[in-house]
Amino acid sequence: MKQEKVVRYADMFAAMGAEPRLRIMRSLLSAHPEGLVVGEIQAELDIPASTLSHHLEKLKSEDLVLVRRSGTFLRYTANTTALQEILGFLYAECCTRNKAVEPEKVLCCR
């Protein structure tokens, strides 16, 4: 794997490594594909507006969330394509040394 992709994914993981940002991502995924407006995220997670803005900007800068204008509101959605890329990166080498588990079973089952 190219070093640039490893660096990109490391930055994405770092962005989700803060507890509030991980909560935001889970909330956005629960509302997928419609997403949530900022006020809904704020009310659901009880994060002050200025702090929420900072966290959303960090997630957006790492391409983990997408934003679009919805009337006078900003609507945020989880970038599921980027999240699938991260999972693909994590599981690309899954069990290739010992063949103990088929990678497909890891990705499709809970």
C-alpha positions in Angstrom: 0.0 0.0 0.0 1.3 3.4 -0.9 2.6 5.5 2.0 0.2 8.4 1.2 -2.8 6.2 1.8 -1.5 5.0 5.1 -0.9 8.6 6.2 -4.4 9.6 5.0 -6.1 6.8 6.9 -4.0 7.6 10.0 -5.3 11.1 9.9 -8.9 9.9 9.5 -8.5 7.6 12.5 -7.0 10.4 14.5 -9.9 12.7 13.7 -12.3 10.0 15.0 -10.1 9.3 18.0 -11.7 12.1 20.0 -14.7 10.9 22.0 -17.0 13.7 20.8 -16.1 13.1 17.2 -16.7 9.4 17.5 -20.1 10.2 19.0 -20.9 12.5 16.2 -20.0 9.9 13.6 -22.2 7.3 15.3 -25.1 9.8 15.4 -24.7 10.6 11.7 -24.5 7.0 10.8 -27.7 6.3 12.7 -29.4 9.0 10.7 -27.9 7.9 7.3 -28.7 8.7 4.5 -30.6 11.8 5.5 -28.1 13.1 8.0 -28.7 15.7 10.6 -28.7 19.5 10.8 -26.3 21.0 13.3 -29.1 21.8 15.9 -30.2 18.1 15.9 -26.6 17.0 16.5 -26.2 19.5 19.3 -29.4 18.6 21.0 -28.8 14.9 20.7 -25.2 15.0 22.0 -25.4 18.0 24.2 -22.2 19.6 22.8 -21.9 23.4 22.9 -22.3 25.0 19.5 -18.8 26.4 19.2 -17.3 23.0 20.2 -19.5 21.2 17.8 -18.5 23.4 15.0 -14.9 22.7 15.7 -15.5 18.9 15.7 -17.6 19.0 12.6 -14.9 21.0 10.7 -12.2 18.5 11.7 -14.4 15.6 10.5 -15.1 17.5 7.3 -11.5 18.3 6.7 -10.6 14.6 6.9 -13.5 13.8 4.4 -15.4 11.8 7.1 -18.5 13.9 6.8 -20.2 15.7 4.0 -22.2 18.9 4.3 -24.9 20.4 2.2 -27.2 23.4 2.6 -30.8 22.5 3.4 -32.7 25.8 3.3 -31.1 28.0 6.0 -29.5 25.0 7.7 -26.3 22.9 7.2 -27.1 19.2 6.9 -24.3 16.8 7.8 -24.0 13.2 6.6 -21.5 10.5 7.3 -19.2 9.9 4.2 -19.9 6.2 4.0 -17.6 5.8 1.0 -14.6 7.1 3.1 -15.6 4.8 6.0 -15.8 1.8 3.6 -12.3 2.7 2.4 -11.0 2.7 6.0 -12.6 -0.7 6.7 -11.2 -2.0 3.5 -7.7 -0.8 4.5 -8.1 -2.5 7.9 -9.2 -5.8 6.5 -7.1 -5.9 3.4 -4.6 -8.2 5.0 -7.0 -9.9 7.3 -6.0 -13.4 8.1 -3.7 -13.7 5.1 -0.9 -15.3 7.2 -2.8 -18.1 8.9 -6.0 -18.3 7.0 -7.9 -18.8 10.3 -10.8 -16.6 9.4 -12.2 -15.7 6.0 -12.1 -11.9 5.6 -15.7 -11.9 4.2 -17.0 -13.3 7.5 -15.3 -10.5 9.5 -16.8 -7.8 7.3 -20.4 -9.1 7.0 -21.2 -10.4 10.4 -21.7 -8.7 13.8 
